Each structure stands twice: as C-alpha cells, then as structure tokens.
Amino acid sequence: WLITKEHIQNLVKTGENSWSLAELVHAVVLLAHFHALASFVFGSGINPEVDSNTTDNFQQTSVNNICVCDLTNDNNLEDNTLSSTSPGTMDSVSELEALMERMKRLQEEREEEEASQEEMATRFEKEKKESLLVGSGAFEDEVVPTSKVSRFMEDPTFGYQDFARHGEDNLPTFRAQDYTWEDHGFSLINRLYSDIGPMLDEKFRTVYNLTYYNMASHEDVDTTMLRRALFNYVHCMYGIRYDDYDYGEVNQLLERSLKVYIKTVTCYPERTTRRMYDSYWRQFRHSEKVHVNLLLMEARMQAELLYALRAITRYMT
C-alpha cells in the first residue's frame, strides 16, 4: 500500500542502473513469493533455529517442551491433544460444534436476505479497523529473539508496518473490483513475464479451491465459506475490499485467537509460536492447519502482487 508509481519511475528511468519493466515484474514476483513463503514456513513450524553453541549446525526449536517439527506430523500428538478427555478437549469439541452451527446459520441467512451494499461497506470498515488492534500481546513471553542474521542487515529494524496508524480515520481502501488479479494483475504479468502468469494463476486457484470436505471429525462439509473468510480476512488486513463479500462473516467464523495467529503469521511471521498455533481450532488435525497456512500464504502473496502491479500499471498509463 505504500508503493507508488514514483517508486517504479525511479527504478526504470533511463540510467546506468535502470531496470526494464520485465526485470522489475520478475523481481516483484520473487519478493512476494519469499515474503509469503516465510509466513508458511514459520506458521507451519518447520523453521530451524541456529544452535547458539555451534557455528554451522541447527537445533530444533521447542515451545512448551514440544518440538515445532511435530506440526508436520499429523498424528504424533493425537494421544496428547485430540484424544484426551480433559476439560480443554471438551471445550474444543464444543467450539467445533459452535463453528459448524454458525456456518449453517450464516448460510441460511444468506439465502433469506442479503445485506445491503452500505451495510457490507460498514462491516468491512469495522473489520479493517479492528484488524489493526489485533496483536500478539498475549504471547509476548514467547516472542522469538532477534535473529543472528540481523548483523548482516543494514537496517535490522526495517519490517512490516500496518497500512494505517491506530486511531487514524479514513483508512485507505483498495477496492478489489478496481484492480483484480483475474482482470488486471494476471494480464500485466502475462505481458511482461509470460512464463509465470499461468503458474501463479493455477497456484492461487488450486489453494483457494482445495478441500477434503472435512472439518476435524466431521465429513461431507462444504468449507467454501470458511476458506473465503480466511482469504478475505488477510486481504482485509491489507486494506483490500471485495464489494460482494459480507465481512460480518469474518467476525462470525474467525475467533480472536485465530485472528491473532493470522495477523502474526502474515505480518510478523518470525514471532509465530507453537502456543499461537495450538490456541485456535484445537479439534482440527495438523493437516487442516497446514491447509490454513497455505491459504494465508497465497492470500498474502496475492495482496502484495496487487499493490505492486497496480503501481506499475499506473506508471505505464
């Protein structure tokens, strides 16, 4: 959201170190890919931590005495987490049933009466402002310390900034209908970097539509509503609004602990902890949570591409 056509102009203007538009689009795709991939890696707990006692080896990170590599194994925590009869597990079962009930109710309400455009716009603005207040304060005791890689950076404090300051009115909104991936971003990339356009498009569509029709122990479930809420909430955090989407569904379907996890994974991935991962949808399998991370990764990447490609389009026109 901070990138403008002036940034593009400074990079491609005639000079010894100027970039071509094709080279710039290639670079943008690489940046967006690795930024999004960091979210998936940290969110899925597969990032190694440098061993402080050695210079070239890695050790496995643990939180609450459980190795983060366990997140990649769908069954090895079954006995400790999903099959327990502890009160916490019973609570997670009731949470799952409540989520299923909300999905059913929202579907019925959608069929009976659609919200007006004014109401949907109001709900988006409310969700966008609230997303600025979502943080990982409850998990500060587990924030990952400064990486040793920072010694090789010119500005180690450089990082993510919310698209608006807390309390600021008239927050910027990117109307998805004005610049969509399907109608604008894809065609621009195809013109300037033709090989990657179809690959990105297939990747976005595959992850967005991916489903096994399961939710924890429930089978034959249409998860479209839930997948769309996850994808659109990430875009909402980046100020991107879909006119045809009712953002009231986000508040109904995504609990606060999940919003904290999403905000951390997509904006501050290095701060993601096992406790954050465990705190939401406790009855769900690890494979389902990895599916969540795939959705977050692709939504994050598409948001970054939309802002960058829109700036390039504005420069070209």
Summary of the structure (lengths in Angstrom):
residues: 317
radius of gyration: 20.8
end to end distance: 18.7
largest distance: 68.4
contacts: 877
relative contact order: 0.19
helix: 62%
strand: 5%
